[in-house]
Amino acid sequence: MVTVSTYVGFGAALLLGLVVGVAWIVGLVRLLGPVGCWVAIVSVALGGGAIGEAVSARDAVILDARGVTVTARVAAVHDHPQDKHPNSTYDLVGELGLPIPNGTVYGNLHAHAVGDRVLVRYDPEGVAAASAPDDIDFSQDLAIAAALDAVLMAAVAGLGALVVRNGRPRRVPFRRGTVIGQG
């Protein structure tokens, strides 16, 4: 996903992710029946977390490869004190007042004021979100995504081993015209 979204585009990565996700869900439900629905829900949650970390890793790759580090000026501050973890977003502009592509960064509540100067790394093409150079950690983002993917692969291997050993779960047949609850 990181490679596809970095070199082909986010739309292609999203389409590929949707196709793989739908195939995953259909396969689990066909293989395991009703239990497969619950397994699919957990799998989609883990997969969503892995995709989120992959997007973060993608931004780190882009910023590392073609990012530019500049001293920017805070043009606007948006405080979010009502959030679970209160924070602020800061709209940044370059030294000459030109906007920075994807130049909104997140930080602690009231960490900066309008006019403050901050060091930021941004993508001139505007694909990746701008970030403080210290916040870019490709290895951590990729490690989390890989760990979540490893859990999913281990679950698939375990389910495959169970199916091979025990066979596919059998469905209870219903007689046509029988009302459930009546014998």
Buried (B, 14 or more C-beta within 10 A) or exposed (E): BBEBBBEEEEEEBBEBBEEEBEEBBEBBBEBBBEEBEEBBEEBBEBBEBBBBBBBBBBBBBBBEEEBEEBEBBBBEBEEEEEEEEEBBEBBBBBEEEEEBBBBBBBBEEEBBEEEEEBEBBBBEEEBBBBBBEEEBEBEEBBEBBBBBBEBBEEBBEEBEEBEEEEEEEEEEEEEEEEEEEEE
